[in-house]
Amino acid sequence: MTRTRMHELMARVAPRPPQPPEKSTSRAGRNLKRAVPTALILLVVVAASVLFRVEFFVLLVVVALSIGIWEAAGAFLNRSVRIPVIPLVVATWAMIAATWFYSLAAAFVVFLVCAAIVFMWRVADGEHRSPADALAAVFVLGWISVLGCFAAAMVTLPQPVLMVALLILMPVANDTGGWAAGVLWGKHPMSPSISPKKTWEGLAGSVALALAVSVVLVMVLADRPWYVALIVALVSVGSSTVGDLSESLLKRDLGVKDMGSIFPGHGGMLDRIDSIVMWAPFCYVMIAG
């Protein structure tokens, strides 16, 4: 394939800057009539995939990461930074395949090779040469794809259904508990300059609900000691919150409100998986270790 042909193909799938989200007058900060059904549908899809065949969950991970890369590329366009979407998506597929068929170590080797190729290819591109584009591409590959590999690796562990439940439900508990407590009692912002709606009261709600979910998953179903459930809850809240705040900081720097709008009431794919991918490596290490 010639370079010209490659540019034509990439132009057809080129991302666009994300559109402004719909305004909500609800105190909850989101359209609950749309957000709740969307969240339930997503949970059902994930549960059905892992209950039917774990390979379908891995496929869901690939699709989610690919959409996330496309959204990130669109957001970076707000700062005139162009990320090569197709090479990053292909690299992500290769990394997930290496995780599934071999190991996370193999996926990391694939990441290093692909990152070097993408960087050199972007810098050497005669038409769109840009070191900033190359650095942004490697950053996106590391942030989305490398962390996403840990999510795919969860189903390689014993009790894959329970592992996926732990991976998904802990960030959900963090988000739901924080949102509910924040709406009801939130008065003291955690980081007004990054995410004004996040409060310390919301953080307490996140810890409370995460601990309740962890007790069920870790103590009751996985038969682990109480202190393991406590550690899982605290680490999940910490990593999920960092993931959420990190994406909020990135969106602020890029000048966007949401990374996308494919999920009614929730924004884009990255707005949904930011905390999950940040929690995934901690979850894998604690359970596999």
Secondary structure as UniProt FT lines:
FT   HELIX           3..12
FT   TURN            27..28
FT   HELIX           32..52
FT   HELIX           54..76
FT   HELIX           77..79
FT   HELIX           85..101
FT   HELIX           104..124
FT   HELIX           131..140
FT   HELIX           141..146
FT   HELIX           147..153
FT   HELIX           154..156
FT   HELIX           160..185
FT   STRAND          189..191
FT   TURN            192..194
FT   STRAND          195..199
FT   HELIX           200..214
FT   HELIX           215..221
FT   HELIX           226..254
FT   TURN            264..266
FT   HELIX           269..288
//
